[in-house]
Amino acid sequence: MGRLDANGQQVRLTPTLGETTVIHDRKRSIAIMTIEGVVVLPIGAEVELINPNLNATVVGVRLLAPWDGKVHVCLDVDVPEEYWDEEER
């Protein structure tokens, strides 16, 4: 059951949509990029990474619980191992 108010009624959260999108390396559980703006890509879409120039593949789309009163879009991606070869970013 969700949160209840003083009268025992269920309280609905009504956060607004944030203005950022987080690109999240699913395997390492780390954010590798934040985009100013809401970007929702389909599963299988590619996100170009730089240094080295590789593509990460979108494997999930989700909403992040509000930490600042707003819900943010999160794109889970599979990042090629070569991206991490030189150093952990």
CYANA upper distance limits for C-alpha pairs under 8 A (distance plus 0.5 A):
  2 GLY  CA     10 GLN  CA      6.81
  2 GLY  CA     11 VAL  CA      7.66
  3 ARG  CA     10 GLN  CA      6.20
  3 ARG  CA     11 VAL  CA      5.94
  3 ARG  CA     12 ARG  CA      8.22
  4 LEU  CA      8 GLY  CA      5.66
  4 LEU  CA      9 GLN  CA      5.68
  4 LEU  CA     10 GLN  CA      4.95
  4 LEU  CA     11 VAL  CA      5.89
  5 ASP  CA      9 GLN  CA      5.90
  5 ASP  CA     10 GLN  CA      6.86
  5 ASP  CA     11 VAL  CA      6.58
 15 PRO  CA     66 PRO  CA      7.49
 15 PRO  CA     69 GLY  CA      6.13
 15 PRO  CA     70 LYS  CA      5.59
 15 PRO  CA     71 VAL  CA      6.77
 16 THR  CA     69 GLY  CA      7.54
 16 THR  CA     70 LYS  CA      5.37
 16 THR  CA     71 VAL  CA      6.66
 17 LEU  CA     70 LYS  CA      5.84
 17 LEU  CA     71 VAL  CA      5.40
 17 LEU  CA     72 HIS  CA      6.69
 18 GLY  CA     38 VAL  CA      8.10
 18 GLY  CA     70 LYS  CA      5.39
 18 GLY  CA     71 VAL  CA      5.81
 18 GLY  CA     72 HIS  CA      5.48
 18 GLY  CA     73 VAL  CA      8.30
 19 GLU  CA     36 GLU  CA      6.63
 19 GLU  CA     37 GLY  CA      5.25
 19 GLU  CA     38 VAL  CA      6.10
 19 GLU  CA     72 HIS  CA      7.51
 20 THR  CA     34 THR  CA      7.19
 20 THR  CA     35 ILE  CA      6.03
 20 THR  CA     36 GLU  CA      5.13
 20 THR  CA     37 GLY  CA      5.18
 20 THR  CA     38 VAL  CA      5.96
 20 THR  CA     39 VAL  CA      8.47
 20 THR  CA     72 HIS  CA      6.51
 20 THR  CA     73 VAL  CA      7.34
 21 THR  CA     34 THR  CA      6.22
 21 THR  CA     35 ILE  CA      5.53
 21 THR  CA     36 GLU  CA      7.06
 21 THR  CA     37 GLY  CA      6.72
 21 THR  CA     38 VAL  CA      5.93
 21 THR  CA     39 VAL  CA      6.55
 21 THR  CA     72 HIS  CA      6.62
 21 THR  CA     73 VAL  CA      5.34
 21 THR  CA     74 CYS  CA      6.13
 21 THR  CA     75 LEU  CA      7.81
 22 VAL  CA     31 ALA  CA      7.01
 22 VAL  CA     32 ILE  CA      8.32
 22 VAL  CA     33 MET  CA      6.56
 22 VAL  CA     34 THR  CA      5.11
 22 VAL  CA     35 ILE  CA      6.87
 22 VAL  CA     72 HIS  CA      8.03
 22 VAL  CA     73 VAL  CA      6.85
 22 VAL  CA     74 CYS  CA      5.19
 22 VAL  CA     75 LEU  CA      6.66
 23 ILE  CA     31 ALA  CA      6.26
 23 ILE  CA     32 ILE  CA      6.34
 23 ILE  CA     33 MET  CA      5.54
 23 ILE  CA     34 THR  CA      6.57
 23 ILE  CA     35 ILE  CA      8.29
 23 ILE  CA     74 CYS  CA      6.52
 23 ILE  CA     75 LEU  CA      5.49
 23 ILE  CA     76 ASP  CA      6.67
 23 ILE  CA     77 VAL  CA      7.42
 24 HIS  CA     29 SER  CA      7.21
 24 HIS  CA     30 ILE  CA      6.15
 24 HIS  CA     31 ALA  CA      4.77
 24 HIS  CA     32 ILE  CA      6.31
 24 HIS  CA     33 MET  CA      7.71
 24 HIS  CA     74 CYS  CA      7.28
 24 HIS  CA     75 LEU  CA      6.48
 24 HIS  CA     76 ASP  CA      5.29
 24 HIS  CA     77 VAL  CA      6.44
 25 ASP  CA     29 SER  CA      6.02
 25 ASP  CA     30 ILE  CA      5.86
 25 ASP  CA     31 ALA  CA      6.58
 25 ASP  CA     32 ILE  CA      6.99
 25 ASP  CA     76 ASP  CA      6.51
 25 ASP  CA     77 VAL  CA      5.72
 25 ASP  CA     78 ASP  CA      6.57
 25 ASP  CA     79 VAL  CA      6.75
 26 ARG  CA     30 ILE  CA      7.64
 26 ARG  CA     76 ASP  CA      5.99
 26 ARG  CA     77 VAL  CA      6.26
 26 ARG  CA     78 ASP  CA      6.69
 27 LYS  CA     78 ASP  CA      7.44
 27 LYS  CA     79 VAL  CA      8.47
 32 ILE  CA     89 ARG  CA      8.35
 35 ILE  CA     39 VAL  CA      8.37
 38 VAL  CA     72 HIS  CA      8.37
 38 VAL  CA     73 VAL  CA      7.16
 39 VAL  CA     73 VAL  CA      7.80
 40 VAL  CA     61 VAL  CA      7.82
 40 VAL  CA     73 VAL  CA      7.73
 40 VAL  CA     75 LEU  CA      7.99
 41 LEU  CA     45 ALA  CA      6.76
 41 LEU  CA     58 VAL  CA      7.91
 41 LEU  CA     61 VAL  CA      8.09
 41 LEU  CA     75 LEU  CA      8.10
 42 PRO  CA     58 VAL  CA      7.60
 42 PRO  CA     61 VAL  CA      8.17
 43 ILE  CA     57 THR  CA      8.27
 43 ILE  CA     58 VAL  CA      5.64
 43 ILE  CA     59 VAL  CA      5.71
 43 ILE  CA     60 GLY  CA      6.61
 43 ILE  CA     61 VAL  CA      7.94
 44 GLY  CA     57 THR  CA      6.22
 44 GLY  CA     58 VAL  CA      5.70
 44 GLY  CA     59 VAL  CA      6.80
 45 ALA  CA     57 THR  CA      6.31
 45 ALA  CA     58 VAL  CA      5.90
 46 GLU  CA     55 ASN  CA      6.32
 46 GLU  CA     56 ALA  CA      6.04
 46 GLU  CA     57 THR  CA      5.10
 46 GLU  CA     58 VAL  CA      6.59
 47 VAL  CA     55 ASN  CA      5.93
 47 VAL  CA     56 ALA  CA      5.65
 47 VAL  CA     57 THR  CA      6.83
 47 VAL  CA     58 VAL  CA      7.83
 48 GLU  CA     53 ASN  CA      7.53
 48 GLU  CA     54 LEU  CA      6.47
 48 GLU  CA     55 ASN  CA      5.00
 48 GLU  CA     56 ALA  CA      6.91
 49 LEU  CA     53 ASN  CA      5.96
 49 LEU  CA     54 LEU  CA      5.71
 49 LEU  CA     55 ASN  CA      6.13
 49 LEU  CA     56 ALA  CA      7.43
 50 ILE  CA     54 LEU  CA      6.97
 51 ASN  CA     83 TYR  CA      8.18
 52 PRO  CA     82 GLU  CA      8.43
 52 PRO  CA     83 TYR  CA      6.61
 54 LEU  CA     80 PRO  CA      7.91
 54 LEU  CA     83 TYR  CA      7.48
 55 ASN  CA     79 VAL  CA      7.78
 55 ASN  CA     80 PRO  CA      7.97
 56 ALA  CA     77 VAL  CA      6.34
 56 ALA  CA     78 ASP  CA      5.99
 56 ALA  CA     79 VAL  CA      5.14
 56 ALA  CA     80 PRO  CA      7.05
 57 THR  CA     77 VAL  CA      5.67
 57 THR  CA     78 ASP  CA      5.76
 57 THR  CA     79 VAL  CA      7.35
 58 VAL  CA     75 LEU  CA      6.88
 58 VAL  CA     76 ASP  CA      6.31
 58 VAL  CA     77 VAL  CA      4.84
 58 VAL  CA     78 ASP  CA      7.07
 59 VAL  CA     75 LEU  CA      8.09
 59 VAL  CA     76 ASP  CA      6.14
 59 VAL  CA     77 VAL  CA      5.78
 59 VAL  CA     78 ASP  CA      7.15
 60 GLY  CA     75 LEU  CA      6.34
 60 GLY  CA     76 ASP  CA      5.29
 60 GLY  CA     77 VAL  CA      7.37
 61 VAL  CA     73 VAL  CA      7.82
 61 VAL  CA     74 CYS  CA      6.38
 61 VAL  CA     75 LEU  CA      5.28
 61 VAL  CA     76 ASP  CA      6.66
 62 ARG  CA     73 VAL  CA      6.50
 62 ARG  CA     74 CYS  CA      5.75
 62 ARG  CA     75 LEU  CA      7.09
 62 ARG  CA     76 ASP  CA      8.37
 63 LEU  CA     71 VAL  CA      6.78
 63 LEU  CA     72 HIS  CA      6.11
 63 LEU  CA     73 VAL  CA      5.26
 63 LEU  CA     74 CYS  CA      6.32
 64 LEU  CA     71 VAL  CA      6.16
 64 LEU  CA     72 HIS  CA      5.69
 64 LEU  CA     73 VAL  CA      6.70
 64 LEU  CA     74 CYS  CA      6.90
 65 ALA  CA     70 LYS  CA      8.23
 65 ALA  CA     71 VAL  CA      6.13
 65 ALA  CA     72 HIS  CA      7.79
 66 PRO  CA     70 LYS  CA      5.24
 66 PRO  CA     71 VAL  CA      5.17
 66 PRO  CA     72 HIS  CA      7.62
 67 TRP  CA     71 VAL  CA      8.28
 79 VAL  CA     83 TYR  CA      7.45
 80 PRO  CA     84 TRP  CA      8.20
 81 GLU  CA     85 ASP  CA      6.94
 82 GLU  CA     86 GLU  CA      8.45
 84 TRP  CA     88 GLU  CA      6.15
 84 TRP  CA     89 ARG  CA      7.74
